[in-house]
Amino acid sequence: MRLRETSAQDPKSRLCAAGAAALSDSELVGALLGNPGTADRLLSRFGGLEYLARAALPGSVQNLSHILGWVIG
């Protein structure tokens, strides 16, 4: 496989080359988190990128910890 083909499929490479508009919401959040599966769960749980971005911090921390399986004590 050529490097160009690999880069075209990699969301982080597309983000660097073409900007955030070239990625889906899931790919963008996945690139930031480093985990596409977690991105899908977060977007589903919060109802989309807009609601994820607007979520109140205290509730978000609890929701994120539950989704990611983190223990926050």
C-alpha positions, -999 to +999 in steps of 0.1 A: +000+000+000+013+034-009+017+062+017-007+084-002-034+058+000-029+053+037-029+090+044-061+095+024-079+070+047-064+083+080-086+110+097-057+127+114-039+131+080-070+144+064-075+169+092-039+182+087-042+183+049-077+196+044-090+209+077-118+200+100-145+204+073-131+173+055-140+151+085-173+138+098-182+147+134-173+112+145-139+113+127-131+147+142-139+137+178-122+104+172-090+122+160-090+143+191-096+114+215-075+089+196-104+064+197-132+063+170-154+040+191-154+064+220-162+092+197-193+074+184-204+066+219-200+102+231-218+116+201-246+092+205-249+098+243-250+136+239-271+137+207-245+151+184-215+173+183-234+205+190-248+190+223-215+175+232-199+209+229-226+226+249-228+200+277-224+214+312-190+205+327-201+187+360-226+165+341-202+160+313-174+147+336-198+122+351-212+111+317-177+109+302-164+089+331-193+064+328-190+061+290-152+057+292-153+034+323-132+058+344-136+059+381-137+095+394-138+097+431 
